Every structure is written in structure tokens, then in C-alpha cells.
Amino acid sequence: MSQSFFVVSGENVELAKDEVIAISKSYDKKTSYKTDSRLVITNSQVPWEKVAERTTFVRRAGKIADSFSDLFSEIDLSLLHKSDTFACRTINLSSKKLDTSSIEKTVGAAIKQISGTKVSLSNPLLTIYLIFTDKENYFGYAKPITEAQRPKKVFKFQSELPWKLCRAMTNLAGLNEQETLCDPFCGTGSILLEAESMGIKSIGIDYDKKMCNGARKNMAANGYNSKIVNAGYEYMQKIENKIDGIVTDLPYGISSKSSDSPKKLIHDFISILPKKKKIALMYKRELADQIELKPAKRYEIYRHKSLTRTILVK
Ligand SMILES: C[S@@+](CC[C@H](N)C(=O)[O-])C[C@H]1O[C@@H](n2cnc3c(N)ncnc32)[C@H](O)[C@@H]1O
């Protein structure tokens, strides 16, 4: 077990913190955690890099070395022996005003003098983080990780879901690489692309042939193998034993070609949703009363005055 830290950005803080926890738990059910402001600290067997490379809203991440009360007396410099260059970075999540650049300079100079290690602000082999919160201060560190390439999208559509929400939903559902996701309203395949980019197998269903062909093109452009089935969402019942989770963006009604009203369609869809699967659904807030699923956690994402989306995770 080791402690890792994740600092999320200011957008959708609750969702962002839950995403970190869900990814970590998808690999290690015994993951425990605490959160404070925009910081999540996990205690888990999962390496921080594995979680960080999947997250959507994490800005900084690494290993926790210790908590500290007196910065200068407590930094453990043994970490630096294997590293050629380092940089010191302050993350102030406390309500106090801190002179972060002077802290970084002073601590950096002290570390340099004691350890003989060189400073590199642009390309450090080790970043030492000094994390301040109102409750506790932490000393963390991280080696650089390479950012994965974004999947290509050659077929787009106006009602497609932004990739960040697709990725976050897939992660909130708690799926991992041993599992298969189904999106029964896959459209251009945005959710499938995110799932496949994280190594999660996926199957898409859409009753619009044009969407299916477009989604297939998107998969092929990235060398992904997701199966795309041209059928109504009811098809998911036929493949129930092959899938572990359902992650989908429900039709809003405006661009849907369905003859059913969005309310009826959603009501019927919910009534056949497999009971024991991992679920993450996106819908327009106005459709909320059609969706009675318990227990479930909901996140509201404001887009503009006539569009607030809800993500439901069960
Ligand atoms: C909100 S869009 C999904 C957009 C998708 N997330 C994307 O990023 O491209 C909903 C999709 O549901 C499909 N759809 C509507 N009614 C359907 C039904 N009864 N069965 C299957 N698909 C349906 C539409 O063709 C549309 O592509």
C-alpha cells in the first residue's frame, strides 16, 4: 500500500474527486481515501501513474512521502539520490496567502545545497511538491509521465458529447481493462473512443445507420476494435452476459430520429436496464423524473442557460 495524491482542477470538483476514487477502486477494491479541498489522497496498491493517466480533471499527482508541520526539518532527502535534477513546486490549497515562489526558492536552494542535486525548472526528473491545506501539509514527489495521445475523430456530429465527459463517465462507472462497456445510444462513438483509449473493450449500438457507419470510421481511424451494432437500444439485452457496464448519453429529443418522445424512450430504456451492471448515464436535467434508479449519485454539469446535463452513476 502506498499513499498517492491527486489535485483536481476547479471545474466539477466533486465529480473530479470521485473519478480518481472510482479509478483507484476499479483496480483495488480496498483503496481508502481522504479528501480536502481539491486534493484526494488515496491509500492503495494502485500506482499513482496508473490512476493519473486515466483521469480527466487531475492537474498534479504523485506519491505522498510524508505530512509535515515544519518544512525545513522534515524533508527526507534520500529520494534525491537517484535523481539528476529536481524542481520544487508549492500547491497552496489552504485559505492562507503564501509566498509560494519564495518558499520554492528557499526550499529548493536548501535541498540543492544538502543533496548536491541540480535544479531544472523546465525539465526536472523529480518534482518535489509542498502541498498546503488548512488541515495538514504534505510532502509529495513525482517523476514525469508522458501524456497519452488523444483518439482521432474523423466523423463528428453536432450533438456529440465532449470527450472529457465521456471519459469521466467511463471512469465513474468503475470499469477497467478486464471489462466491457456498452453504449446503447453510441452516436459517433465518443464514449467508445474514450473507453478504448483506456484499454476498455466496448460495444456500441445505435438505430441510425449513418451514426453507426460514422462510429465505425472513428474506431477504424484509431485501430480500435469496438463492435458497432445497427439496432435499437433493446439489443443490449441480447448481449447482457458479454458486458460489465452501460455508459451512455441518452437522446435529448432534438436530433433523435426516434418516433417515441424522449420521455417515453427513457422510461422504457430504464425499465430494461440490467440490474447488476455498472451504470453511468448522461441526460438533460428536464428528463430527471423519468429516471428512478437507486442508489445512485448525481452530478449536475451546467453548460449554458438552456442546457444543464446530469450524470447519474450507479
Ligand atoms: C445524444 S445522441 C448520442 C451522442 C453520442 N454520445 C456522441 O457523442 O456522438 C443519442 C443517439 O441515440 C440514437 N438513438 C435514438 N433513439 C434510439 C433507439 N431507440 N435505439 C438506439 N439508438 C437510438 C440516436 O441516433 C443518437 O445517435
The ligand as an SDF file (V2000), in Angstrom:
LIG
                    3D

 27 29  0  0  0  0  0  0  0  0999 V2000
  -27.3890   12.1240  -27.7000 C   0  0  0  0  0  0  0  0  0  0  0  0
  -27.0220   11.1250  -29.0940 S   0  0  0  0  0  0  0  0  0  0  0  0
  -25.5570   10.3030  -28.6140 C   0  0  0  0  0  0  0  0  0  0  0  0
  -24.3570   11.1040  -28.9910 C   0  0  0  0  0  0  0  0  0  0  0  0
  -23.0690   10.3780  -28.6940 C   0  0  0  0  0  0  0  0  0  0  0  0
  -22.8180   10.3180  -27.2660 N   0  0  0  0  0  0  0  0  0  0  0  0
  -21.9310   11.1040  -29.4020 C   0  0  0  0  0  0  0  0  0  0  0  0
  -21.0790   11.7180  -28.7320 O   0  0  0  0  0  0  0  0  0  0  0  0
  -21.8930   11.0630  -30.6270 O   0  0  0  0  0  0  0  0  0  0  0  0
  -28.1940    9.8560  -28.9820 C   0  0  0  0  0  0  0  0  0  0  0  0
  -28.1110    8.7870  -30.0370 C   0  0  0  0  0  0  0  0  0  0  0  0
  -29.1520    7.8580  -29.7750 O   0  0  0  0  0  0  0  0  0  0  0  0
  -29.5890    7.3140  -31.0050 C   0  0  0  0  0  0  0  0  0  0  0  0
  -30.9470    6.7560  -30.7700 N   0  0  0  0  0  0  0  0  0  0  0  0
  -32.1240    7.4190  -30.6220 C   0  0  0  0  0  0  0  0  0  0  0  0
  -33.1290    6.5630  -30.3830 N   0  0  0  0  0  0  0  0  0  0  0  0
  -32.5680    5.3140  -30.3600 C   0  0  0  0  0  0  0  0  0  0  0  0
  -33.0580    3.9980  -30.1140 C   0  0  0  0  0  0  0  0  0  0  0  0
  -34.3560    3.7890  -29.9090 N   0  0  0  0  0  0  0  0  0  0  0  0
  -32.1840    2.9630  -30.1080 N   0  0  0  0  0  0  0  0  0  0  0  0
  -30.8630    3.1730  -30.3620 C   0  0  0  0  0  0  0  0  0  0  0  0
  -30.3470    4.3730  -30.6240 N   0  0  0  0  0  0  0  0  0  0  0  0
  -31.1840    5.4270  -30.6070 C   0  0  0  0  0  0  0  0  0  0  0  0
  -29.5520    8.4880  -31.9640 C   0  0  0  0  0  0  0  0  0  0  0  0
  -29.4360    8.0280  -33.3000 O   0  0  0  0  0  0  0  0  0  0  0  0
  -28.3170    9.2430  -31.4670 C   0  0  0  0  0  0  0  0  0  0  0  0
  -27.1830    8.8820  -32.2390 O   0  0  0  0  0  0  0  0  0  0  0  0
  1  2  1  0
  2  3  1  0
  2 10  1  0
  3  4  1  0
  4  5  1  0
  5  6  1  0
  5  7  1  0
  7  8  2  0
  7  9  1  0
 10 11  1  0
 11 12  1  0
 11 26  1  0
 12 13  1  0
 13 14  1  0
 13 24  1  0
 14 15  1  0
 14 23  1  0
 15 16  2  0
 16 17  1  0
 17 18  1  0
 17 23  2  0
 18 19  1  0
 18 20  2  0
 20 21  1  0
 21 22  2  0
 22 23  1  0
 24 25  1  0
 24 26  1  0
 26 27  1  0
M  CHG  2   2   1   9  -1
M  END
$$$$
